[in-house]
Amino acid sequence: MISEPVSRADPDARRYGRALILFLLLITRVDIAQAQDWPEFRGPTGQGHSSERGLPLEWSESRNVAWKTAVPGSGWSSPVVGDGRVWLTTAVQGGDARRRQAVSLRVLAFDVTTGREIVNVELFHVERPGFINSKNSRASPTPILSGDRVYVHFGADGTAALTSSGDVLWRTRLGYESQHGNGGSPALYGDLLIVNIDGDSPEAYVAALDIRTGKIRWKARRREPFAQAYTTPLVIRVGDRDQVVSVGAFRTVAYDPQSGKEIWRVSYDDGFSNVPRPVYGHGLVYIVSGWTSPPRLLAVRPDGTGDVSKTHVAWTLRRGVPYISSPILVGDELYVVNDNGILTCLDARTGASHWQQRLGGNYAASPVFADGRIHFQSEEGVTTVIAPGREFRRLASNQLDGSMLASMAVSGGSLFIRTDTHLYRITASR
């Protein structure tokens, strides 16, 4: 005898079953929403880590590309992903860029599923833009997503907030000059947007903006004027207090993120034009000293006060240190790839070298750890995927057309990669 389906035999059971299905769908939707969150430069932790699984190991122009969308203008801001949209910034300029013609600084959003452009808003119009470094762009800082708000920074050219539908809430210009263009992205702490203001001007400082108004809530002046840096602050938790670690020219300072009061500082008297974002783990902050010859990587204990240059530097790396790409910490190992493609794996606690390997190519994008693998993007469009560990093991080498200086985003089982001309969604074929 064949049993009759429960949905027909028992109306109460049917209602219960529907309620259960709706509950499970709700949980699934919440999980998906969480998985789709890559809200800032270097992801949810600010250190290049993703909890995503099921990502593709291999891809090319003809394999595992869910969509490829042309991006108008130019820029090296990294994609950020949230609420079904991929955001980035761009600079649209007419004619020969060397003639310093007017530029339109814009924010764009694309549909995650289709790649269709759904937001394109001009935030600032600059009549006579200054010169920039050949590896920089006029749209290099990465936006930040928080709820239904998007915070966008163009360095000296302006900072703005808008809704996820593209309505501008406020705009501000912080009034400084940058020698090589804009660089560092902002960091979010509660109701504060924290930005480094370092450039070729008599005033250099770190500022915390009220996210509701764009007004400055606190300002901490740098000790060195006319000293450029292009870094992104990192908020860390040390003991029972938060710190915002801000890498600047010649020294790094940790501030109280609510007041801007200095907690500790470490000096490197020959370092400036810093780019890499610091990383934190094992009780150490890993800091790149900047545009020195060669640059240094310092592992600093962040539990001190005042000048800790002689007391809290646990170890220093002097060879193979990048100028541009940020370090990445995975387990007990710290990885750095320098501009010429030399990848070094270090013991994160001691600085001892486990191995070095030449990847080939040149590197500016910061690496990403996802699905148990580390991804390194070259300027030539190649992503090298390795297994983390004390022995070098290359898993894949994936070529896309175009150049890559923007770091990838990871969300919803996909990699989002920006080249000089296009935005890609890379997804494993089902």
C-alpha positions in Angstrom: 0.0 0.0 0.0 1.4 3.4 -1.0 1.1 6.0 1.7 -0.6 9.3 0.9 1.6 12.3 1.1 1.5 14.1 4.5 0.6 17.4 2.8 -2.7 15.9 1.7 -3.4 13.7 4.7 -2.8 16.2 7.5 -3.5 19.9 7.1 -1.7 20.8 10.4 1.4 18.8 9.3 1.2 20.6 5.9 1.2 24.0 7.7 4.1 22.9 9.9 6.0 21.7 6.9 5.6 25.0 5.1 6.7 26.9 8.2 9.7 24.7 8.5 10.6 25.3 4.8 10.2 29.0 5.2 12.4 28.9 8.3 15.1 26.9 6.5 14.9 29.3 3.6 15.4 32.2 5.9 18.4 30.7 7.5 19.8 29.9 4.1 19.3 33.5 2.9 21.0 34.8 6.1 23.9 32.5 5.5 24.1 33.7 1.8 24.0 37.3 2.9 26.9 36.8 5.3 28.8 34.9 2.7 28.4 37.8 0.2 30.1 40.3 2.5 33.4 41.5 1.3 33.0 45.1 2.6 36.4 46.8 2.4 40.0 46.6 1.2 41.3 43.1 2.0 37.9 41.8 3.1 35.9 41.3 6.3 39.1 41.2 8.5 41.0 43.8 6.5 43.8 41.2 6.3 42.9 39.3 3.1 41.0 36.3 4.6 37.8 34.7 3.4 35.8 31.9 4.8 34.3 31.0 1.4 34.4 27.4 0.1 33.9 25.8 -3.3 35.9 28.4 -5.1 37.4 27.6 -8.5 41.1 26.5 -8.5 41.6 27.2 -12.2 40.3 29.7 -14.7 41.0 31.5 -17.9 39.2 33.7 -20.4 37.3 30.6 -21.6 36.9 28.7 -18.3 34.9 29.4 -15.1 34.1 33.0 -16.1 30.5 33.6 -14.9 30.6 37.1 -16.5 33.1 39.7 -17.7 32.0 43.3 -17.8 33.8 46.3 -19.2 34.6 49.1 -16.7 34.5 52.6 -18.0 37.5 54.9 -17.2 40.5 53.7 -15.2 41.3 52.9 -11.5 42.9 50.4 -9.2 40.4 50.3 -6.4 39.5 46.8 -5.4 36.0 45.4 -5.7 33.8 45.2 -2.6 30.7 43.1 -2.5 27.5 43.3 -0.5 23.7 42.9 -0.9 24.0 41.5 -4.4 26.2 44.3 -5.8 29.9 44.7 -6.6 31.2 48.2 -6.1 34.3 50.0 -7.3 35.5 53.5 -8.2 36.8 54.8 -11.5 38.2 58.0 -13.1 36.9 59.0 -16.5 39.2 61.3 -18.3 39.0 62.7 -21.8 41.9 62.9 -24.3 45.5 62.5 -23.3 45.9 62.0 -19.6 49.4 63.6 -19.7 47.7 66.9 -20.6 46.0 66.9 -17.2 42.5 67.3 -18.6 39.5 67.4 -16.3 38.5 64.1 -14.7 35.2 62.7 -13.4 35.6 60.6 -10.3 32.8 58.1 -10.1 31.4 55.1 -8.1 30.0 52.1 -9.9 27.9 49.1 -8.9 27.3 45.9 -10.8 24.8 43.2 -10.3 26.4 40.1 -8.8 24.4 37.7 -10.8 24.6 39.3 -14.3 27.4 41.8 -14.2 25.0 44.5 -15.4 25.9 48.1 -14.3 23.2 49.4 -12.0 24.9 52.5 -10.4 27.1 55.0 -12.0 27.4 58.3 -10.1 29.9 61.2 -10.3 31.1 62.2 -6.9 33.8 64.8 -7.8 34.8 66.7 -10.9 38.4 67.8 -10.9 39.3 70.4 -13.5 43.1 70.3 -13.3 44.2 67.0 -11.7 47.7 66.7 -10.5 50.4 64.3 -11.7 50.3 60.8 -10.4 52.8 57.9 -10.2 52.8 55.6 -13.3 51.6 52.7 -11.1 48.9 54.7 -9.4 45.5 55.8 -10.6 43.1 58.6 -9.8 40.7 56.0 -8.3 42.9 53.8 -6.2 41.3 53.7 -2.7 38.7 51.0 -2.2 35.2 51.8 -1.0 33.7 50.6 2.2 30.2 49.0 2.6 28.2 49.1 5.8 24.5 48.3 5.8 22.9 50.3 3.1 25.7 52.9 3.0 28.8 53.2 0.8 31.8 55.3 1.8 34.1 56.4 -1.0 37.5 58.0 -0.8 39.6 59.7 -3.6 42.4 60.9 -1.3 43.0 64.6 -1.7 40.3 64.8 -4.4 37.4 64.1 -1.9 35.5 61.7 0.3 31.8 60.9 0.1 29.0 58.8 1.4 26.0 57.5 -0.5 23.2 55.0 -0.2 23.3 51.6 -1.9 20.8 53.0 -4.5 23.3 55.8 -5.4 21.9 58.8 -3.6 24.7 61.0 -2.3 24.5 61.8 1.4 27.5 64.1 1.8 30.8 65.1 0.2 33.9 66.6 1.7 37.4 67.6 0.7 40.1 67.4 3.4 42.4 69.9 1.8 45.9 68.5 1.2 48.2 67.8 -1.7 49.5 64.3 -2.6 52.7 64.0 -4.6 51.9 60.8 -6.5 48.1 60.7 -6.4 45.7 59.1 -3.9 46.4 55.7 -2.5 45.3 54.5 1.0 41.7 53.3 1.6 39.7 54.4 4.7 38.8 52.1 7.7 35.5 52.0 9.5 35.2 52.0 13.3 31.7 52.3 14.7 30.4 55.7 13.5 33.8 56.9 12.4 35.5 56.7 9.0 39.3 56.9 9.6 41.6 58.1 6.9 45.3 58.8 6.6 46.0 62.3 5.3 49.7 62.1 4.2 51.0 64.0 1.3 53.3 66.8 -0.1 51.9 69.5 2.2 52.8 71.2 5.5 50.0 69.4 7.3 49.8 65.6 7.6 47.4 63.9 9.9 45.0 61.0 10.6 41.4 62.0 10.7 38.2 60.4 11.9 35.1 61.5 10.1 31.5 61.3 11.4 29.8 58.8 9.0 26.6 60.7 9.2 27.9 64.1 8.2 31.5 63.8 6.9 32.6 66.3 9.6 36.0 65.7 11.4 35.5 64.3 14.9 39.2 64.1 15.7 42.5 64.8 14.1 45.9 63.5 15.0 48.8 65.4 13.5 51.8 63.5 12.1 55.2 64.4 13.4 56.6 64.8 9.9 55.1 67.3 7.3 55.8 67.0 3.6 56.1 63.2 4.0 53.9 61.2 1.8 52.4 57.7 2.5 49.6 55.8 0.8 48.5 53.3 3.5 45.2 52.0 4.9 44.7 52.0 8.7 43.9 48.7 10.5 41.8 48.4 13.7 43.0 45.7 16.1 42.1 44.5 19.5 44.9 44.4 22.1 43.9 43.2 25.5 40.8 45.0 26.5 41.2 48.0 24.2 40.9 48.7 20.4 43.8 50.4 18.5 43.9 51.9 15.0 47.3 51.2 13.5 48.3 53.9 11.0 51.4 53.4 9.0 53.0 56.7 7.9 56.2 58.1 6.6 59.1 57.4 9.0 56.9 56.0 11.8 53.8 54.0 12.5 51.5 55.1 15.3 48.7 53.3 17.1 45.8 55.6 18.2 42.8 55.2 20.4 40.1 55.0 17.6 37.6 57.0 19.6 39.7 59.9 20.6 42.8 59.9 18.3 45.1 59.9 21.3 48.5 58.2 20.6 49.1 54.9 22.3 52.4 53.8 20.9 54.7 54.5 18.0 57.6 52.8 16.2 60.2 54.7 14.0 62.0 53.7 10.9 63.9 56.9 10.0 64.6 55.9 6.4 61.0 54.9 5.4 58.4 56.9 3.4 55.9 56.5 0.6 54.6 53.5 2.4 51.8 51.5 0.7 51.2 48.1 2.3 48.4 47.7 4.9 49.7 46.1 8.1 48.5 42.7 9.3 48.1 41.5 12.9 48.4 38.1 14.6 50.4 36.1 17.2 50.6 39.2 19.3 52.5 41.1 16.6 51.8 43.8 14.0 53.6 43.4 10.8 54.6 46.7 9.2 56.4 47.6 6.0 58.7 50.6 6.4 58.2 52.1 3.0 60.1 53.3 0.0 63.6 52.6 1.3 66.4 50.8 -0.3 65.7 48.1 0.6 62.4 48.4 2.6 62.1 46.6 5.9 59.4 44.5 7.5 59.0 45.0 11.3 57.2 42.7 13.6 56.1 44.9 16.5 54.4 43.9 19.8 51.5 46.4 20.2 51.2 46.2 24.0 53.6 49.1 24.7 53.1 52.9 25.2 55.1 55.8 23.9 58.1 55.2 21.7 58.6 51.4 21.4 61.2 51.5 18.7 63.9 50.0 21.0 61.7 47.8 23.2 58.9 46.2 21.2 60.4 45.2 17.8 60.4 41.4 17.9 62.2 40.9 14.6 63.0 42.6 11.3 63.2 41.3 7.7 65.5 43.2 5.4 65.4 41.2 2.1 62.5 40.4 -0.2 60.2 43.0 1.3 57.5 44.5 -1.0 57.1 48.2 -1.7 53.4 47.8 -2.6 51.8 44.4 -1.9 50.6 43.8 1.7 51.8 40.8 3.7 49.4 37.9 4.5 49.3 35.8 7.7 48.0 32.2 7.4 48.4 30.0 10.4 52.0 30.2 11.8 53.4 31.5 8.5 53.7 35.0 7.1 54.0 35.5 3.3 55.3 38.5 1.4 55.8 38.9 -2.3 58.0 41.7 -3.4 57.5 43.8 -6.5 59.7 41.6 -8.6 57.8 38.4 -7.8 60.0 36.9 -5.1 57.7 35.1 -2.6 59.0 34.5 0.9 57.5 32.3 3.6 58.5 33.2 7.1 57.9 31.9 10.6 55.5 34.6 11.8 56.8 34.5 15.4 60.5 34.6 14.8 61.0 35.9 11.2 63.0 32.8 10.2 62.7 32.0 6.5 61.1 28.7 5.5 61.5 29.2 1.7 61.7 31.6 -1.2 60.3 31.1 -4.6 60.3 33.3 -7.8 56.8 33.5 -9.1 57.5 35.4 -12.3 56.1 38.8 -13.2 55.6 42.0 -11.1 53.3 42.4 -8.1 51.3 45.2 -6.6 48.0 43.6 -5.6 47.7 42.2 -2.1 47.3 38.4 -1.7 44.1 36.7 -0.6 43.6 33.5 1.5 40.4 31.6 0.6 39.2 28.0 0.5 42.5 26.8 2.0 44.6 28.5 -0.7 46.6 31.7 -1.2 46.2 33.7 -4.3 48.9 36.1 -5.7 48.0 38.3 -8.6 50.7 39.7 -11.0 50.5 42.9 -12.9 50.7 40.7 -16.1 47.3 39.2 -15.3 48.4 35.9 -13.8 47.1 34.6 -10.5 49.3 32.0 -8.9 47.6 29.8 -6.4 49.6 28.0 -3.7 49.0 25.7 -0.8 50.0 27.3 2.5 52.8 25.6 4.4 56.5 25.3 5.1 57.2 23.9 1.6 56.3 25.7 -1.6 53.5 24.0 -3.5 52.1 25.7 -6.6 48.5 24.5 -7.3 47.6 26.6 -10.4 48.6 29.4 -12.6 45.6 31.3 -14.1 45.9 33.9 -16.9 43.4 36.7 -17.7 43.7 39.4 -20.4 44.8 42.7 -19.1 46.9 44.0 -16.2 46.0 43.5 -12.5 47.0 45.9 -9.7 43.7 45.8 -7.8 43.3 43.1 -5.2 40.6 40.5 -5.7 37.4 40.2 -3.7 35.9 36.9 -2.6 32.1 36.4 -2.0 29.3 33.9 -2.6 31.5 31.2 -4.0 33.1 33.5 -6.5 36.3 35.5 -7.0 35.9 39.1 -8.3 38.9 40.3 -10.2 39.5 43.8 -11.7 41.9 44.3 -14.6 42.7 47.6 -16.3 39.7 47.2 -18.5 37.2 44.7 -17.1 35.6 43.2 -14.0 35.3 39.5 -13.8 33.2 37.1 -11.7 35.1 33.8 -11.5 32.9 30.8 -10.4 33.4 27.1 -10.4 31.3 25.4 -13.1 28.5 23.4 -11.7 
